[in-house]
Amino acid sequence: MKSRTRARSIALQVLYEVDIANHHPADVFKIRLEESPLSDDLAEFTRKIIFGVLPLTSNLDLLISKYAPEWPLDQIAAIDRNILRIALWEFGVFRETPIKVAINEAVELAKLYGSDSAPRFVNGVLGSLAEHLHDIQQSLQKA
């Protein structure tokens, strides 16, 4: 697994646990880093994802719901929901990751952690979101 993919994987694990079990994110992050150490720059990238996504979760979810209305958020698997949040945060807020890279990385995470249909689903939803990038970025700037 590529180093940045590994960093995103750890961020996904933390966000998933926080989403499902409501555990404290800093504690979960610390444990994940102990289990799978990262270089300082990758740990910082992972931290940016986690603590970038968490305060915007509601806003990210609203955008996912708005631009992928055929998939009600409560019917999306928790792992897929968090993969979508990460990618949307990366290209909608962080903006240091090119859209295609964020989508490809999300599809890779979906292959690793999601169901057989997850990669196609994640790719489709993120493609729809990418088509509305300007509106999404404006909406997230206001958040």
OpenMM code with the backbone's topology and positions (N, CA, C; nanometers):
from openmm import Vec3, app, unit

residues = "MET LYS SER ARG THR ARG ALA ARG SER ILE ALA LEU GLN VAL LEU TYR GLU VAL ASP ILE ALA ASN HIS HIS PRO ALA ASP VAL PHE LYS ILE ARG LEU GLU GLU SER PRO LEU SER ASP ASP LEU ALA GLU PHE THR ARG LYS ILE ILE PHE GLY VAL LEU PRO LEU THR SER ASN LEU ASP LEU LEU ILE SER LYS TYR ALA PRO GLU TRP PRO LEU ASP GLN ILE ALA ALA ILE ASP ARG ASN ILE LEU ARG ILE ALA LEU TRP GLU PHE GLY VAL PHE ARG GLU THR PRO ILE LYS VAL ALA ILE ASN GLU ALA VAL GLU LEU ALA LYS LEU TYR GLY SER ASP SER ALA PRO ARG PHE VAL ASN GLY VAL LEU GLY SER LEU ALA GLU HIS LEU HIS ASP ILE GLN GLN SER LEU GLN LYS ALA".split()
positions = [
    Vec3(0.0850, -0.1183, 0.0000),
    Vec3(0.0000, 0.0000, 0.0000),
    Vec3(0.0892, 0.1242, 0.0000),
    Vec3(0.0562, 0.2193, -0.0862),
    Vec3(0.1321, 0.3440, -0.0927),
    Vec3(0.1206, 0.4175, 0.0417),
    Vec3(0.2217, 0.4991, 0.0703),
    Vec3(0.2273, 0.5644, 0.2010),
    Vec3(0.1082, 0.6569, 0.2274),
    Vec3(0.0682, 0.7348, 0.1293),
    Vec3(-0.0471, 0.8237, 0.1507),
    Vec3(-0.1764, 0.7436, 0.1602),
    Vec3(-0.1835, 0.6328, 0.0878),
    Vec3(-0.3010, 0.5457, 0.0991),
    Vec3(-0.3073, 0.4879, 0.2397),
    Vec3(-0.1920, 0.4509, 0.2940),
    Vec3(-0.1866, 0.3989, 0.4310),
    Vec3(-0.2323, 0.5064, 0.5305),
    Vec3(-0.1901, 0.6296, 0.5080),
    Vec3(-0.2316, 0.7404, 0.5944),
    Vec3(-0.3834, 0.7602, 0.5873),
    Vec3(-0.4377, 0.7553, 0.4668),
    Vec3(-0.5832, 0.7689, 0.4509),
    Vec3(-0.6561, 0.6508, 0.5152),
    Vec3(-0.5966, 0.5345, 0.5054),
    Vec3(-0.6552, 0.4157, 0.5663),
    Vec3(-0.6666, 0.4316, 0.7177),
    Vec3(-0.5642, 0.4843, 0.7779),
    Vec3(-0.5685, 0.5067, 0.9234),
    Vec3(-0.6718, 0.6143, 0.9564),
    Vec3(-0.6762, 0.7205, 0.8769),
    Vec3(-0.7781, 0.8242, 0.8987),
    Vec3(-0.9176, 0.7632, 0.8877),
    Vec3(-0.9367, 0.6772, 0.7889),
    Vec3(-1.0661, 0.6110, 0.7706),
    Vec3(-1.1014, 0.5265, 0.8924),
    Vec3(-1.0053, 0.4506, 0.9428),
    Vec3(-1.0308, 0.3677, 1.0601),
    Vec3(-1.0721, 0.4519, 1.1801),
    Vec3(-1.0048, 0.5643, 1.1988),
    Vec3(-1.0383, 0.6532, 1.3110),
    Vec3(-1.1779, 0.7114, 1.2920),
    Vec3(-1.2047, 0.7653, 1.1734),
    Vec3(-1.3354, 0.8270, 1.1487),
    Vec3(-1.4485, 0.7257, 1.1594),
    Vec3(-1.4240, 0.6048, 1.1132),
    Vec3(-1.5245, 0.4988, 1.1226),
    Vec3(-1.5547, 0.4668, 1.2691),
    Vec3(-1.4514, 0.4522, 1.3492),
    Vec3(-1.4727, 0.4199, 1.4909),
    Vec3(-1.5434, 0.5333, 1.5642),
    Vec3(-1.5070, 0.6546, 1.5326),
    Vec3(-1.5730, 0.7703, 1.5941),
    Vec3(-1.7204, 0.7732, 1.5517),
    Vec3(-1.7460, 0.7451, 1.4251),
    Vec3(-1.8817, 0.7453, 1.3709),
    Vec3(-1.9668, 0.6358, 1.4343),
    Vec3(-1.9122, 0.5178, 1.4454),
    Vec3(-1.9880, 0.4016, 1.4929),
    Vec3(-1.9961, 0.3948, 1.6460),
    Vec3(-1.8826, 0.4142, 1.7113),
    Vec3(-1.8769, 0.3933, 1.8562),
    Vec3(-1.8694, 0.5225, 1.9365),
    Vec3(-1.8573, 0.6362, 1.8663),
    Vec3(-1.8501, 0.7660, 1.9331),
    Vec3(-1.7319, 0.7758, 2.0301),
    Vec3(-1.6231, 0.7076, 1.9976),
    Vec3(-1.5020, 0.7173, 2.0792),
    Vec3(-1.4331, 0.8508, 2.0519),
    Vec3(-1.3503, 0.8923, 2.1460),
    Vec3(-1.2815, 1.0202, 2.1325),
    Vec3(-1.1769, 1.0102, 2.0210),
    Vec3(-1.1827, 1.0987, 1.9212),
    Vec3(-1.0951, 1.0858, 1.8049),
    Vec3(-0.9452, 1.0896, 1.8366),
    Vec3(-0.9044, 1.1749, 1.9288),
    Vec3(-0.7610, 1.1837, 1.9612),
    Vec3(-0.7108, 1.0520, 2.0197),
    Vec3(-0.7923, 0.9897, 2.1033),
    Vec3(-0.7531, 0.8617, 2.1629),
    Vec3(-0.7439, 0.7521, 2.0573),
    Vec3(-0.8412, 0.7468, 1.9691),
    Vec3(-0.8422, 0.6451, 1.8635),
    Vec3(-0.7231, 0.6668, 1.7706),
    Vec3(-0.6958, 0.7915, 1.7363),
    Vec3(-0.5828, 0.8236, 1.6494),
    Vec3(-0.4511, 0.7781, 1.7124),
    Vec3(-0.4356, 0.8055, 1.8392),
    Vec3(-0.3127, 0.7661, 1.9103),
    Vec3(-0.2943, 0.6139, 1.9057),
    Vec3(-0.4007, 0.5411, 1.9311),
    Vec3(-0.3939, 0.3943, 1.9297),
    Vec3(-0.3591, 0.3437, 1.7904),
    Vec3(-0.4225, 0.4007, 1.6883),
    Vec3(-0.3954, 0.3568, 1.5502),
    Vec3(-0.2499, 0.3825, 1.5126),
    Vec3(-0.1951, 0.4966, 1.5554),
    Vec3(-0.0551, 0.5261, 1.5255),
    Vec3(0.0399, 0.4317, 1.5991),
    Vec3(0.0009, 0.3890, 1.7180),
    Vec3(0.0831, 0.2921, 1.7908),
    Vec3(0.0819, 0.1578, 1.7187),
    Vec3(-0.0335, 0.1210, 1.6649),
    Vec3(-0.0472, -0.0064, 1.5931),
    Vec3(0.0190, -0.0034, 1.4561),
    Vec3(0.0098, 0.1101, 1.3891),
    Vec3(0.0647, 0.1262, 1.2539),
    Vec3(0.1376, 0.2596, 1.2455),
    Vec3(0.2622, 0.2630, 1.2934),
    Vec3(0.3357, 0.3902, 1.2950),
    Vec3(0.3521, 0.4493, 1.1547),
    Vec3(0.3471, 0.5816, 1.1498),
    Vec3(0.3674, 0.6565, 1.0267),
    Vec3(0.4809, 0.7554, 1.0485),
    Vec3(0.5442, 0.7962, 0.9402),
    Vec3(0.6436, 0.9030, 0.9505),
    Vec3(0.5713, 1.0285, 1.0002),
    Vec3(0.6469, 1.1247, 1.0479),
    Vec3(0.5865, 1.2464, 1.1025),
    Vec3(0.4996, 1.3188, 1.0001),
    Vec3(0.5475, 1.3269, 0.8751),
    Vec3(0.4684, 1.3992, 0.7749),
    Vec3(0.3403, 1.3242, 0.7397),
    Vec3(0.3443, 1.1922, 0.7357),
    Vec3(0.2228, 1.1157, 0.7084),
    Vec3(0.1268, 1.1180, 0.8267),
    Vec3(0.1820, 1.1155, 0.9476),
    Vec3(0.0964, 1.1261, 1.0667),
    Vec3(0.0258, 1.2618, 1.0679),
    Vec3(0.0970, 1.3652, 1.0261),
    Vec3(0.0371, 1.4981, 1.0199),
    Vec3(-0.0708, 1.5040, 0.9124),
    Vec3(-0.0471, 1.4422, 0.7971),
    Vec3(-0.1472, 1.4351, 0.6910),
    Vec3(-0.2717, 1.3629, 0.7424),
    Vec3(-0.2522, 1.2530, 0.8125),
    Vec3(-0.3633, 1.1763, 0.8693),
    Vec3(-0.4410, 1.2616, 0.9697),
    Vec3(-0.3679, 1.3319, 1.0549),
    Vec3(-0.4302, 1.4198, 1.1543),
    Vec3(-0.5141, 1.5278, 1.0858),
    Vec3(-0.4597, 1.5856, 0.9776),
    Vec3(-0.5341, 1.6892, 0.9042),
    Vec3(-0.6657, 1.6338, 0.8508),
    Vec3(-0.6618, 1.5126, 0.7983),
    Vec3(-0.7846, 1.4524, 0.7458),
    Vec3(-0.8864, 1.4348, 0.8582),
    Vec3(-0.8443, 1.3688, 0.9644),
    Vec3(-0.9362, 1.3377, 1.0753),
    Vec3(-0.9988, 1.4644, 1.1319),
    Vec3(-0.9127, 1.5589, 1.1695),
    Vec3(-0.9620, 1.6774, 1.2377),
    Vec3(-1.0078, 1.7871, 1.1405),
    Vec3(-0.9949, 1.7588, 1.0109),
    Vec3(-1.0566, 1.8426, 0.9090),
    Vec3(-1.1974, 1.7951, 0.8791),
    Vec3(-1.2142, 1.6633, 0.8735),
    Vec3(-1.3448, 1.6046, 0.8421),
    Vec3(-1.4418, 1.6191, 0.9600),
    Vec3(-1.3962, 1.5882, 1.0798),
    Vec3(-1.4882, 1.5814, 1.1945),
    Vec3(-1.5737, 1.7063, 1.2164),
    Vec3(-1.5164, 1.8261, 1.2181),
    Vec3(-1.6037, 1.9419, 1.2422),
    Vec3(-1.6970, 1.9741, 1.1253),
    Vec3(-1.6694, 1.9166, 1.0094),
    Vec3(-1.7508, 1.9437, 0.8908),
    Vec3(-1.8415, 1.8273, 0.8523),
    Vec3(-1.8487, 1.7267, 0.9367),
    Vec3(-1.9244, 1.6064, 0.9035),
    Vec3(-2.0666, 1.6385, 0.8584),
    Vec3(-2.1364, 1.7206, 0.9308),
    Vec3(-2.2755, 1.7545, 0.8949),
    Vec3(-2.2822, 1.8223, 0.7589),
    Vec3(-2.1907, 1.9163, 0.7346),
    Vec3(-2.1881, 1.9865, 0.6063),
    Vec3(-2.1530, 1.8908, 0.4921),
    Vec3(-2.0549, 1.8041, 0.5140),
    Vec3(-2.0167, 1.7065, 0.4112),
    Vec3(-2.1340, 1.6140, 0.3811),
    Vec3(-2.2021, 1.5701, 0.4864),
    Vec3(-2.3170, 1.4806, 0.4687),
    Vec3(-2.4298, 1.5484, 0.3912),
    Vec3(-2.4538, 1.6761, 0.4197),
    Vec3(-2.5573, 1.7501, 0.3460),
    Vec3(-2.5240, 1.7572, 0.1980),
    Vec3(-2.3978, 1.7807, 0.1669),
    Vec3(-2.3560, 1.7886, 0.0271),
    Vec3(-2.3663, 1.6535, -0.0417),
    Vec3(-2.3274, 1.5482, 0.0278),
    Vec3(-2.3403, 1.4135, -0.0286),
    Vec3(-2.4873, 1.3849, -0.0576),
    Vec3(-2.5730, 1.4187, 0.0367),
    Vec3(-2.7178, 1.3969, 0.0188),
    Vec3(-2.7735, 1.4794, -0.0958),
    Vec3(-2.7263, 1.6032, -0.1070),
    Vec3(-2.7773, 1.6937, -0.2104),
    Vec3(-2.7378, 1.6476, -0.3508),
    Vec3(-2.6123, 1.6062, -0.3665),
    Vec3(-2.5634, 1.5738, -0.5008),
    Vec3(-2.5669, 1.4246, -0.5331),
    Vec3(-2.6101, 1.3438, -0.4390),
    Vec3(-2.6312, 1.2005, -0.4645),
    Vec3(-2.7631, 1.1604, -0.3989),
    Vec3(-2.8739, 1.2254, -0.4393),
    Vec3(-3.0017, 1.2053, -0.3703),
    Vec3(-3.0572, 1.0637, -0.3828),
    Vec3(-3.0120, 0.9893, -0.4819),
    Vec3(-3.0621, 0.8527, -0.4966),
    Vec3(-3.0054, 0.7593, -0.3897),
    Vec3(-2.9118, 0.8095, -0.3105),
    Vec3(-2.8515, 0.7305, -0.2025),
    Vec3(-2.8712, 0.8013, -0.0698),
    Vec3(-2.9826, 0.7777, -0.0016),
    Vec3(-3.0035, 0.8402, 0.1297),
    Vec3(-2.8878, 0.8050, 0.2241),
    Vec3(-2.8392, 0.9061, 0.2932),
    Vec3(-2.7213, 0.8903, 0.3779),
    Vec3(-2.7369, 0.7793, 0.4806),
    Vec3(-2.8576, 0.7647, 0.5351),
    Vec3(-2.8771, 0.6616, 0.6366),
    Vec3(-2.8758, 0.5208, 0.5773),
    Vec3(-2.8777, 0.5115, 0.4445),
    Vec3(-2.8713, 0.3807, 0.3792),
    Vec3(-2.7311, 0.3488, 0.3256),
    Vec3(-2.6399, 0.4440, 0.3397),
    Vec3(-2.5018, 0.4214, 0.2959),
    Vec3(-2.4257, 0.3561, 0.4104),
    Vec3(-2.3525, 0.2504, 0.3795),
    Vec3(-2.2725, 0.1818, 0.4820),
    Vec3(-2.1781, 0.2826, 0.5473),
    Vec3(-2.1580, 0.2678, 0.6772),
    Vec3(-2.0750, 0.3624, 0.7528),
    Vec3(-1.9349, 0.3746, 0.6945),
    Vec3(-1.8782, 0.2643, 0.6495),
    Vec3(-1.7425, 0.2707, 0.5935),
    Vec3(-1.7429, 0.3530, 0.4649),
    Vec3(-1.8432, 0.3315, 0.3805),
    Vec3(-1.8537, 0.4071, 0.2544),
    Vec3(-1.8783, 0.5546, 0.2821),
    Vec3(-1.9628, 0.5819, 0.3784),
    Vec3(-1.9934, 0.7211, 0.4161),
    Vec3(-1.8655, 0.7949, 0.4561),
    Vec3(-1.7812, 0.7282, 0.5323),
    Vec3(-1.6574, 0.7916, 0.5768),
    Vec3(-1.5550, 0.8040, 0.4650),
    Vec3(-1.5529, 0.7101, 0.3734),
    Vec3(-1.4668, 0.7223, 0.2559),
    Vec3(-1.5095, 0.8440, 0.1734),
    Vec3(-1.6398, 0.8602, 0.1541),
    Vec3(-1.6915, 0.9755, 0.0803),
    Vec3(-1.6562, 1.1063, 0.1505),
    Vec3(-1.6694, 1.1088, 0.2811),
    Vec3(-1.6375, 1.2298, 0.3572),
    Vec3(-1.4911, 1.2682, 0.3394),
    Vec3(-1.4027, 1.1697, 0.3485),
    Vec3(-1.2593, 1.1976, 0.3339),
    Vec3(-1.2301, 1.2569, 0.1968),
    Vec3(-1.2764, 1.1911, 0.0920),
    Vec3(-1.2476, 1.2388, -0.0436),
    Vec3(-1.3079, 1.3768, -0.0677),
    Vec3(-1.4318, 1.3961, -0.0253),
    Vec3(-1.4964, 1.5257, -0.0430),
    Vec3(-1.4206, 1.6339, 0.0329),
    Vec3(-1.3756, 1.6043, 0.1534),
    Vec3(-1.2964, 1.7004, 0.2303),
    Vec3(-1.1657, 1.7307, 0.1567),
    Vec3(-1.1030, 1.6265, 0.1028),
    Vec3(-0.9748, 1.6481, 0.0344),
    Vec3(-0.9876, 1.7408, -0.0850),
    Vec3(-1.0895, 1.7203, -0.1703),
    Vec3(-1.0964, 1.8071, -0.2876),
    Vec3(-1.1869, 1.9279, -0.2679),
    Vec3(-1.2699, 1.9272, -0.1658),
    Vec3(-1.3593, 2.0397, -0.1429),
    Vec3(-1.3082, 2.1415, -0.0436),
    Vec3(-1.2249, 2.0977, 0.0505),
    Vec3(-1.1765, 2.1861, 0.1560),
    Vec3(-1.0243, 2.1969, 0.1527),
    Vec3(-0.9573, 2.0847, 0.1638),
    Vec3(-0.8112, 2.0781, 0.1714),
    Vec3(-0.7484, 2.1306, 0.0422),
    Vec3(-0.8009, 2.0891, -0.0698),
    Vec3(-0.7646, 2.1357, -0.2035),
    Vec3(-0.6186, 2.1161, -0.2416),
    Vec3(-0.5448, 2.0358, -0.1674),
    Vec3(-0.4071, 2.0047, -0.2044),
    Vec3(-0.4008, 1.8723, -0.2799),
    Vec3(-0.5107, 1.8002, -0.2807),
    Vec3(-0.5187, 1.6728, -0.3514),
    Vec3(-0.6025, 1.6939, -0.4770),
    Vec3(-0.5461, 1.6651, -0.5941),
    Vec3(-0.6268, 1.6762, -0.7165),
    Vec3(-0.7505, 1.5866, -0.7086),
    Vec3(-0.8577, 1.6299, -0.7713),
    Vec3(-0.9840, 1.5561, -0.7652),
    Vec3(-0.9657, 1.4110, -0.8074),
    Vec3(-0.8983, 1.3892, -0.9200),
    Vec3(-0.8816, 1.2520, -0.9697),
    Vec3(-0.8063, 1.1654, -0.8693),
    Vec3(-0.7073, 1.2230, -0.8036),
    Vec3(-0.6305, 1.1480, -0.7039),
    Vec3(-0.7199, 1.1153, -0.5845),
    Vec3(-0.7964, 1.2130, -0.5370),
    Vec3(-0.8861, 1.1897, -0.4231),
    Vec3(-0.9874, 1.0797, -0.4552),
    Vec3(-1.0415, 1.0839, -0.5765),
    Vec3(-1.1390, 0.9816, -0.6160),
    Vec3(-1.0724, 0.8454, -0.6273),
    Vec3(-0.9567, 0.8390, -0.6920),
    Vec3(-0.8850, 0.7108, -0.7042),
    Vec3(-0.8484, 0.6533, -0.5686),
    Vec3(-0.8032, 0.7379, -0.4783),
    Vec3(-0.7682, 0.6915, -0.3440),
    Vec3(-0.8925, 0.6412, -0.2711),
    Vec3(-1.0034, 0.7102, -0.2874),
    Vec3(-1.1284, 0.6672, -0.2236),
    Vec3(-1.1726, 0.5318, -0.2787),
    Vec3(-1.1595, 0.5129, -0.4079),
    Vec3(-1.1953, 0.3845, -0.4692),
    Vec3(-1.1053, 0.2740, -0.4152),
    Vec3(-0.9767, 0.3040, -0.3981),
    Vec3(-0.8843, 0.2043, -0.3404),
    Vec3(-0.9258, 0.1676, -0.1983),
    Vec3(-0.9631, 0.2666, -0.1178),
    Vec3(-1.0097, 0.2381, 0.0180),
    Vec3(-1.1375, 0.1551, 0.0149),
    Vec3(-1.2247, 0.1859, -0.0795),
    Vec3(-1.3496, 0.1094, -0.0921),
    Vec3(-1.3203, -0.0359, -0.1292),
    Vec3(-1.2194, -0.0580, -0.2119),
    Vec3(-1.1804, -0.1951, -0.2474),
    Vec3(-1.1279, -0.2696, -0.1253),
    Vec3(-1.0539, -0.1986, -0.0410),
    Vec3(-0.9952, -0.2611, 0.0775),
    Vec3(-1.0973, -0.2876, 0.1875),
    Vec3(-1.1881, -0.1926, 0.2091),
    Vec3(-1.2740, -0.1981, 0.3273),
    Vec3(-1.4230, -0.2162, 0.2982),
    Vec3(-1.4645, -0.1877, 0.1778),
    Vec3(-1.6067, -0.1916, 0.1471),
    Vec3(-1.6530, -0.3232, 0.0888),
    Vec3(-1.7786, -0.3258, 0.0535),
    Vec3(-1.8383, -0.4438, -0.0096),
    Vec3(-1.7909, -0.4528, -0.1545),
    Vec3(-1.8313, -0.5567, -0.2234),
    Vec3(-1.7934, -0.5739, -0.3639),
    Vec3(-1.8423, -0.4589, -0.4509),
    Vec3(-1.9560, -0.4023, -0.4166),
    Vec3(-2.0119, -0.2934, -0.4967),
    Vec3(-1.9629, -0.1548, -0.4519),
    Vec3(-1.8913, -0.1475, -0.3416),
    Vec3(-1.8489, -0.0185, -0.2860),
    Vec3(-1.7605, 0.0639, -0.3798),
    Vec3(-1.6611, 0.0051, -0.4465),
    Vec3(-1.5762, 0.0890, -0.5327),
    Vec3(-1.6550, 0.1616, -0.6419),
    Vec3(-1.7472, 0.0914, -0.7061),
    Vec3(-1.8279, 0.1519, -0.8109),
    Vec3(-1.9188, 0.2608, -0.7533),
    Vec3(-1.9780, 0.2316, -0.6382),
    Vec3(-2.0655, 0.3273, -0.5711),
    Vec3(-1.9883, 0.4548, -0.5344),
    Vec3(-1.8735, 0.4380, -0.4686),
    Vec3(-1.7910, 0.5519, -0.4256),
    Vec3(-1.7487, 0.6344, -0.5468),
    Vec3(-1.7066, 0.5679, -0.6523),
    Vec3(-1.6654, 0.6372, -0.7742),
    Vec3(-1.7819, 0.7188, -0.8319),
    Vec3(-1.8999, 0.6606, -0.8352),
    Vec3(-2.0168, 0.7296, -0.8899),
    Vec3(-2.0574, 0.8509, -0.8089),
    Vec3(-2.0624, 0.8352, -0.6778),
    Vec3(-2.1016, 0.9476, -0.5912),
    Vec3(-1.9988, 1.0598, -0.6002),
    Vec3(-1.8708, 1.0247, -0.5941),
    Vec3(-1.7670, 1.1275, -0.6000),
    Vec3(-1.7627, 1.1941, -0.7376),
    Vec3(-1.7927, 1.1191, -0.8411),
    Vec3(-1.8014, 1.1793, -0.9745),
    Vec3(-1.9110, 1.2835, -0.9804),
    Vec3(-2.0246, 1.2535, -0.9206),
    Vec3(-2.1351, 1.3486, -0.9143),
    Vec3(-2.0954, 1.4724, -0.8333),
    Vec3(-2.0280, 1.4508, -0.7214),
    Vec3(-1.9835, 1.5629, -0.6386),
    Vec3(-1.8812, 1.6485, -0.7132),
    Vec3(-1.7900, 1.5838, -0.7858),
    Vec3(-1.6861, 1.6564, -0.8591),
    Vec3(-1.7469, 1.7460, -0.9676),
    Vec3(-1.8582, 1.7022, -1.0266),
    Vec3(-1.9260, 1.7832, -1.1286),
    Vec3(-1.9782, 1.9151, -1.0710),
    Vec3(-1.9986, 1.9187, -0.9412),
    Vec3(-2.0524, 2.0379, -0.8742),
    Vec3(-1.9475, 2.1009, -0.7822),
    Vec3(-1.8228, 2.0852, -0.8187),
    Vec3(-1.7124, 2.1269, -0.7322),
    Vec3(-1.7211, 2.2736, -0.6909),
    Vec3(-1.7481, 2.3614, -0.7847),
    Vec3(-1.7528, 2.5045, -0.7535),
    Vec3(-1.8576, 2.5333, -0.6453),
    Vec3(-1.9776, 2.4801, -0.6627),
    Vec3(-2.0847, 2.5002, -0.5649),
    Vec3(-2.0466, 2.4403, -0.4295),
    Vec3(-1.9848, 2.3242, -0.4337),
    Vec3(-1.9442, 2.2553, -0.3105),
    Vec3(-1.8396, 2.3365, -0.2363),
    Vec3(-1.7398, 2.3851, -0.3087),
    Vec3(-1.6349, 2.4637, -0.2428),
    Vec3(-1.6915, 2.5908, -0.1822),
    Vec3(-1.7831, 2.6563, -0.2524),
    Vec3(-1.8467, 2.7761, -0.1971),
    Vec3(-1.9251, 2.7434, -0.0717),
    Vec3(-1.9978, 2.6343, -0.0746),
    Vec3(-2.0777, 2.5929, 0.0399),
    Vec3(-1.9902, 2.5592, 0.1600),
    Vec3(-1.8792, 2.4924, 0.1355),
    Vec3(-1.7900, 2.4526, 0.2442),
    Vec3(-1.7103, 2.5711, 0.2991),
    Vec3(-1.6867, 2.6722, 0.2181),
    Vec3(-1.6177, 2.7927, 0.2666),
    Vec3(-1.7036, 2.8659, 0.3682),
    Vec3(-1.8331, 2.8601, 0.3501),
    Vec3(-1.9251, 2.9278, 0.4410),
    Vec3(-1.9381, 2.8543, 0.5734),
    Vec3(-1.9028, 2.7252, 0.5733),
    Vec3(-1.9214, 2.6417, 0.6935),
    Vec3(-1.8249, 2.6792, 0.8040),
] * unit.nanometer
topology = app.Topology()
chain = topology.addChain("A")
for resn in residues:
    res = topology.addResidue(resn, chain)
    for name in ("N", "CA", "C"):
        topology.addAtom(name, app.Element.getBySymbol(name[0]), res)
